[in-house]
Amino acid sequence: MKRWSVLALLLVVCADGPLQAAVSLSDTRLVFDGRFREVSIEARNRGAQEVLLQAWLSDANEGAEPSANLPFVLTPPLSRLAPAGRQVLRLMYEGLGMPTGRESLLHLYVLEIPRTRPGDGVLNIAIRQRINVLFRPPGLPGDPAATPQRLNWTLVRDDSGVHRLRVENPTVFHAALLNIQIEESPRPGPPLRQGNDLLVPPGERRELILARAPAQHLQFKALTDYGGQRAYRARLAFGTPFNASLSGDTIHTEQKVSSHD
């Protein structure tokens, strides 16, 4: 008889390096278009052992626990995946209950539980993956692809002399920004600060503290609905809001690497 390990540990990837998950997801995030009844994502077991897969949905503001009051159905919530096996996870909206004037952020969790093998007598590790789900109700004004160019950036210095880069999102869509950098000049060179990733919700503001005095140019990449990245660039203006523009029309392929908790 097969025995499954009960959750022994929810892994948080730490400085020792990420643990390789056997289960991979077909997308790094989901955009749920409210014009349709459902959206789906595929889980695939790339490991050599059968695993138990548990999936649930949560409100982004309520932590990792399943949210019972969300008007969605996720199926199947529990499944077995043989080696090289695939499982389609379907997320269905009940039709009412979500805000209609802006996008909403949800989190989809997928927990991979390895099977306990006879005679192991050791701790089994369950790996939890999380991806963002953006629910986009129908009829929203504007083009989501234009959101990165509509962001309002402001470079300020507070009373203590610290330089802060603020970004405000006046749209009804989320802006997923990657690898925000401040450069000395348009020529390639080491940025003053790099590696900042931000998700800026509709109507909200986020802020970055600069490690040193600001330079001349801001550049970043933004995720598209289709899993790609577009590059943007702007010349910094101190104290005056400014916008970034596309830095060429090249769409970079997004690496299919799911985030781990």
N, C-alpha and C positions, 0 to 999 in steps of 0.2 A: 504494500500500500504506500502511495506517495505521501510524504509528509512535507508540509510547508513551514518555513520559519515564520513565526509571528514577528512583527517589526522589532528588530533588535536595536536599530540605530537609524535615525534620520541624519543622513550625512550632510554636513556643511563643508563644501570644498574649501580647504584652508591653504596655508602657505606651503604645505608639504607637496602640493600638486594635486590636480584633479584625478579622481578615480574614474576609470573608463566604464561607462555604462554599456550594458549589453543591448539595451533597447534604445533605438533612435527614433526620432519623430521626423515626419516629412517636411515640417515647416518650423521656423523659429518663432513665428507668431501667427495669429489668425485675425483676419478682418471679417467680422460677421456683418454682411450687408443685409440690413433690415428689410429689403425688398423680397428677400427669400426666406424660406421657412427654416433652413438649417445650414450648417457648415460642418465640414468634416476634416479630420486629420488622421494620418496613418502612422501606427506604431509598428516597428519591425524589430524582431529579436535577432541580433547579429552574433549572439553568443553561442556557445556549444551546449548550454543546458537550458532546459525548460524553465520559464519564470512565470510567476503570478503577477498580473498587472492590475493595479487599482488606479482609477482616475476619478477626479472630482473637480468641481468648479467653486471658486470663492470670489467674494468681493475683494477688490484690490486694497480696500481700506480696513479689512477685517482679518488680516493675517492668513495663515495657511489652512485654517479649519474649513471644512465644507460649509457653504452658506445655504441653509435650508430655505431661505426666503427668496432666493433668486428665481425668476420665472423662466427657468431653463430646465431642460432634461438632457442629461449626458448619458449616452448608452454605448457599449455596456460599461457599467461601473466597475466590474470585476471580470477578468478573463485570464485564460492560460495561453501562453505563447510558447510553442515548440521552437527549437532551433530553426532559424530562417523563416519562422512563422510571421504572419502579418495580421494586424487587427485594425479595422477602421473604427475610430471613435467619432460618433455623431453627436453634435450639439444642436439641440432644437429649441427654438423660442416659442413660448406659449402665446405670444401676440400682444400681451399687455404687461405693464409693470415696470418698464424701463423708461428713463428720461427720453423725451422726444426732440429736445432742442439742441442736443450736443451728443458727441460720442461718449461712451462709458467704458471704463477700463475694468476688466475682469482678469482673473488668473486661472489658468488651467494647470492642474497638477497631475503628474503621472508618476506613480510609485512602483518601482520594480523590485519585487521580493524574490530572492533566489530560493530554490528548493533546498531543504535540508537533506543531505545525503547520509545514509546510515553510517554510524561510526565516526562522524565528524566530531561531534562534541565541542565545536568551536562557535564563536560568535559569527552570525551571518549579518551581512550589511545590506540594508535596503536603500536604494538610491532614488531620490526624489528629484524629478525635473519639473521646471515651471516655465510656462510661456505666457506671454500677454495675449489676451483676447480683447479686441476693440469692437464693441457693438456699435454699429453705425445706423441709427434709425433713418428711414427713408425721408427724402425731402429736405435734407440739410442744405443751407445755402453755401455756395462757394465750391471750389475744387480742392479736394484734399491734397492733390499733388502740388498745389501752389502754397501750401502752409509754410514750408521752410522759408520762402521768400517774403512772407508776410510777418514773420517774427520781428518784434521790435527789440533791438539790442541797445544797451546804454552802458557806457563805461563811466564809473564814478569813483570818487575817493572819499572815504568816510572821515570822521573827525580824528581817528587815530592814524590816518595816513595810509590805510590799507586800500588797495585798488580792488574794486569789485566789478565783475562783468555780469550785468543783469539781462535776462531775456524774458520778454512777455509774449504770450500767445493770444492774439485777439480773435482767433478763429474758433470754430466749433469742433475742430479736429485735433487729435493728439499729434505732437511733433516728436519723433524719435531721432535724436541727434547722437552722432558717434564721433569719437576722436576729435573733440574740439581743441583747436590749437591757436596759439598766438605766435606770430612770426615777426622777425626783425625786418624782413624785406620780402618782396615777391620771389626772390631767388631761393632755391632750396637751402635749407639750413636748419639747425637745431631750434625747435620752438622753445619759448619761455615756459610754457606749461602745456602738457598734452595728456591724452588718455581719458579725458572727461567725457562720459556718456550721460545724456540727460533725456528724460521723457517729460515733456512739458505739456500738461493737460490743457484743455480748452479754458481760456479766460484766466489762466494762472501765470505766476511768475517764478522763475528759478534764478539762482545766483551762484556764480563761481568766484572764489577768492583767488586772485593772481599771486603767484609766488614772488614775483618781482614787478618792477614798474612795467607798464604795458609797452608794447612795441607798435608796429604799424598796421598789421593785417590780422584778421580773423579768418580762419577756415574751419570747416567741419563737413561731415557727411550726414545725410538724412536717409532713413529707410523709406522705401516706396511700398505701396500696397502689394507689389509683386515679388517681394523678397530681394530687391536690389538696393543699391546705394547710389545717391547722386551727390556730387561735390559742390560746395557753395563757398563763396569768398566775399569778404567785405573789408573796406578800409576803416580802421577804427576812428571814431570821432568822440572826443572826450566831452561828456556831459550832454550830448545831443543824441537822441534816438536815431538809429540807422538800421538799414536792412541789408541782407546779403543777397547776392545774385548767383545764378548758376555759374560754376567754373567749368565751362564746356558742357556738352550734352552727353558725355559718356556715362552709361549706367554700369556700375561695377556689380559683378555677381556677388551675392551675399553667401558667406560660408554657412552651411547647414550644421551649425553647432548649437545644440540646445543648452540653455543655462541650467546649472545645477544649484540646488539650495544646500 
